[in-house]
Amino acid sequence: MPEQDKHATATSAKALVAAGSKVTLNFSLALADGTLVDSNFDKPPASFVVGDGSLLPGFEEALFGKGAGDVVDVLLPEEQSFGAINPENVQVLPRRKFARLLANSTDPVVEGTVLSFADAGGFEIPGVVKSIDEDTLVMDFNHPLAGREIRFQAKIVSVIPADVQVMEIR
């Protein structure tokens, strides 16, 4: 085989998603019943590096071995998406600590309201008000999609292998 043909064959191989790859894709997340949770199919595609924490590991695993033009459509169990519901993430708090917040009539706090708290490191932790009674406020700090199967659909636009450096020239 002539040298030129060998080079053409080696560079024409389709890059596949693997650890460290830069992936550009359109995606959607839906509940098992089809209720759409998030999608960028009507927007420009998103890019991320596999393993950088942008996607949960279960979503990344569904992309492994796929390349540009491939479509992924998987129903992921809770363990591979947002995890199981952790009963320890449901906290019963004294209502008196929220007296001023609960007295706000402009933006009332009711069941389903999302409140933000700061953890010991100062990081924001959102929680959903599950119930309010005379003495307590019950907050759920689980991810809203925890405990649910998630349908992950993606159309891969491009894959750049981890060992390829890309420079943008403007």
C-alpha positions in Angstrom: 0.0 0.0 0.0 1.5 3.4 -0.9 2.5 5.6 2.0 -0.1 8.2 1.1 -2.9 5.6 1.3 -1.8 4.3 4.7 -2.0 7.9 6.1 -5.4 8.5 4.6 -6.7 5.2 6.2 -5.2 6.0 9.6 -6.7 9.5 9.7 -10.1 8.6 8.4 -11.0 6.3 11.3 -14.0 7.6 13.2 -13.0 9.0 16.7 -15.0 7.3 19.4 -16.0 8.6 22.8 -13.5 7.6 25.5 -12.1 9.0 28.7 -10.7 12.5 28.0 -12.5 13.0 24.7 -14.0 16.3 23.9 -17.6 15.6 22.9 -20.1 18.0 21.3 -23.7 16.8 21.3 -27.4 17.7 21.5 -29.2 15.9 24.3 -32.5 15.5 26.1 -33.4 14.1 29.5 -36.9 12.8 30.1 -38.8 10.9 32.8 -39.7 7.3 32.0 -43.2 8.4 31.1 -41.8 10.8 28.4 -42.1 14.0 30.4 -39.3 16.3 29.1 -36.9 17.5 31.8 -34.2 19.2 29.8 -33.1 19.4 26.2 -30.8 21.4 23.9 -32.1 19.9 20.6 -33.5 23.3 19.8 -30.3 25.1 20.7 -26.6 24.9 19.8 -24.9 21.7 20.8 -23.1 21.5 24.2 -19.4 20.4 24.5 -17.7 18.8 27.4 -14.7 16.6 28.2 -15.5 13.1 29.3 -14.6 12.8 32.9 -14.7 16.5 33.7 -17.8 16.2 35.9 -20.1 18.0 33.4 -22.2 14.8 32.9 -23.0 12.2 35.4 -21.0 9.0 34.9 -24.1 7.0 33.8 -24.7 9.5 31.0 -21.1 9.4 29.9 -21.0 5.6 29.9 -24.0 5.6 27.5 -21.8 7.6 25.1 -18.6 5.4 25.3 -17.7 3.8 21.9 -20.0 6.1 19.9 -18.9 8.6 17.3 -20.0 11.7 15.4 -23.4 11.1 13.9 -24.4 8.4 16.3 -27.6 8.5 18.3 -28.0 7.3 21.9 -31.4 6.5 23.4 -31.2 4.7 26.8 -33.4 4.5 29.9 -31.1 4.7 32.8 -32.0 3.3 36.2 -31.8 5.7 39.2 -28.4 4.3 40.2 -27.0 5.4 36.8 -28.7 8.8 36.7 -29.4 11.0 39.8 -29.3 8.3 42.4 -31.7 6.8 44.9 -33.6 8.9 47.3 -31.6 9.2 50.5 -34.0 9.4 53.6 -31.2 11.2 55.5 -31.5 14.1 53.0 -35.0 14.8 54.3 -34.6 17.1 57.4 -37.2 18.3 59.9 -36.4 21.8 61.0 -37.9 24.1 63.6 -40.4 26.5 62.0 -39.3 29.3 64.3 -36.0 29.5 62.4 -38.0 30.5 59.3 -40.5 32.9 60.9 -39.4 35.9 58.8 -39.3 33.9 55.6 -42.7 32.4 56.2 -44.1 35.8 57.0 -43.2 37.2 53.6 -46.5 37.7 51.8 -44.8 39.0 48.5 -43.1 35.7 47.8 -44.8 33.1 50.1 -43.1 29.9 51.1 -45.4 26.9 50.5 -45.0 23.2 49.9 -42.9 22.8 46.7 -40.9 26.0 47.2 -37.2 25.7 46.6 -35.0 27.3 49.3 -31.3 27.7 49.2 -29.1 27.0 52.2 -25.3 27.3 52.6 -23.3 24.3 53.8 -20.3 24.5 56.2 -18.1 25.3 53.2 -20.4 28.1 52.0 -21.6 26.1 49.0 -25.3 26.5 48.0 -27.6 23.6 48.7 -31.1 23.8 47.4 -33.9 22.1 49.2 -37.6 21.6 48.5 -40.2 22.4 51.2 -42.1 19.1 51.6 -44.4 20.3 54.4 -45.0 23.1 56.9 -47.0 22.7 60.2 -47.2 24.7 63.4 -43.8 23.6 64.7 -41.8 22.3 61.8 -40.7 22.7 58.2 -39.7 19.5 56.4 -37.0 20.0 53.7 -35.9 17.5 51.1 -32.3 18.0 50.0 -32.4 15.1 47.5 -31.9 15.9 43.8 -35.4 16.5 42.4 -34.8 13.6 39.9 -33.4 11.2 42.5 -35.2 7.9 42.6 -36.4 8.1 39.0 -35.4 6.3 35.8 -34.2 8.9 33.2 -34.4 8.6 29.4 -31.1 10.0 28.0 -31.2 10.8 24.3 -28.2 12.3 22.5 -27.0 13.0 19.0 -23.2 13.2 18.9 -22.0 16.1 16.7 -18.3 15.6 17.1 -15.7 13.7 19.1 -12.1 14.8 19.5 -9.8 12.2 21.0 -8.0 13.1 24.3 -4.6 13.0 22.6 -5.5 15.6 20.0 -4.8 19.2 20.7 -7.2 21.7 19.1 -6.3 25.3 18.4 -8.9 27.8 17.3 -7.6 30.5 14.9 -9.7 33.6 14.6 
